[in-house]
Amino acid sequence: MPMIQRIGSRLMALWARPGIWSLLVCLWFGFSGWLTVQELGYWRQHRVLNWDIEAYYHYLPALFIHGDVRDLDHVTEVDHEIHPSDGQFRYGIFRVEDTGWDCIKYTYGVALFQMPLFLVAHAYASWSPTPYEANGFSAPYQLAVVLSTLLFVLLGLLILRDLLLRYVDDRCSALALIVLGFGTNLHFYATHDAGMSHGYQFFLFAAILWSTVAWHARPSLTRMSLLGLAIGVLVITRPVDILLALVPLVWTGPGGYTSKWRLWRAHPGQLAAGFACFLLPLIPQLVYWKATTGAWVFNSYRGEHFVWSDPHVWEGLFGFRKGWFVYSPLVLLGWAGMIVGLAEREQRRVVMPLWIFFAVYLYVVFSWEQWWYGGGYGARPLVGSLALLALPMGMLFQRLFAGRLIVQVSLAVLILAGVHLTLFQERQYRITLLRWDGMTQERYWQIWGKENWDGVPAFPEDVPSGT
């Protein structure tokens, strides 16, 4: 009996530890993500490295297996073997006429994140007893891509957990992480479509926000260097996201912009180090462009451009084709927190930089010529920016949980319903009920609540598959 009492008291002490619930949410995300990856089994079927994901990844086998990032003829052979019937031949690669070399359309940031587990997979596949080819595309490599994405999304959630606990209690932190991890399309891009840039963007957005808050609270060379490095890596992961630099630029401490100016004047060496760390990740990309194209800076998105006079912000947020608020409606809780936060001085310091960022970012993102960004679930270019909604969301929950019980219960029910809807629509996407592109309002309500194709007409000009 005394032993049982001691075990019971230790368990009670564990549950009473500050931050335990938000930590459990993060751990559950990682564990359930692993279960989802195993259930999908895309890595076993060679379905991970496809289209954009393969194009991001080309740097790794080219560098570590074939020893040349300028000659990518090996990709043709791999494409014929892995996906011979869907037209994915040298996707994301073009031959530069002036130099005769191959150039990869995408910058190397995604490959940088995937490199550690790629090397593990390559060592494993190269081990003679294994039945896998050490060609960069067999099952171990495909699994490495998925796990690298899941790992960095998990790290992003852990970073946000630390940041949230500085502002709100553990209960509200846990709820915010539940919304982000399970109630938005972040879950989809961490599991179903792992290998895209969006999961890594989420990690970097979280790291940049954390570094910004940390440096303004206690300036140090390490924190500013991490901030500059994270922004630099973000740029070579998705160049347009350099706009996130607006957040640390306009972020202030309790003393407002006067104290921020004093901080800058007091730490010029730290600012210089931060800028140097920002430039560091850009150098390999500039060298690569020089070696393949002959130019230090090169626009590899040939024929694609922004249309500044015709942004599609409304469609990008509310449209049924890919609308952010349609396919991740719990995102609205973060925006509600941004609105409510304007009413209090301390919270206004947090949300105003986010308002400034989103005002610019949404306009730029949805001014892209293909504003729906091809196939995918929901508004995929905004997945990274979900990290910025953690604080306003947590502060909103703190305010609501200070109210009446009916408000608390209603919030919990709303979150559970939103999480269920998001995960349910993921399953619809998996069997192609929810189309990867071309969704309409009519089609959305046509498949509402449907778990299979029974009684559902085929998508226009398409034969249903995945049943």
Secondary structure, 3 states (H helix, E strand, C coil): CHHHHHHHHHHHHHHHCCCHHHHHHHHHHHHHHHHHHHHHCCCCCCCCCCHHHHHHHCHHHHHHCCCCCCCCCHHHHHHHHHCCCCCCCCCCEEECCCCCCEEECCCCHHHHHHHHHHHHHHHHHHCCCCCCCCCCCCHHHHHHHHHHHHHHHHHHHHHHHHHHCCCCCHHHHHHHHHHHHHCCCHHHHHHCCCCCCHHHHHHHHHHHHHHHHHHHHCCCHHHHHHHHHHHHHHHHHCHHHHHHHHHHHHCCECCHHHHHHHHHHHCHHHHHHHHHHHHCCHHHHHHHHHHHHCCCCCCCCCCCCECCCCCCHHHHHHCCCCCHHHHCCCHHHHHHHHHHHHHCHHHHHHHHHHHHHHHHHHHHHCCECCCCCCCCCCCHHHCHHHHHHHHHHHHHHHHHHCCCHHHHHHHHHHHHHHHHHHHHHHHHHHCCCCCCCCCCHHHHHHCCCCCCCCCCCCCCCCCCCCC
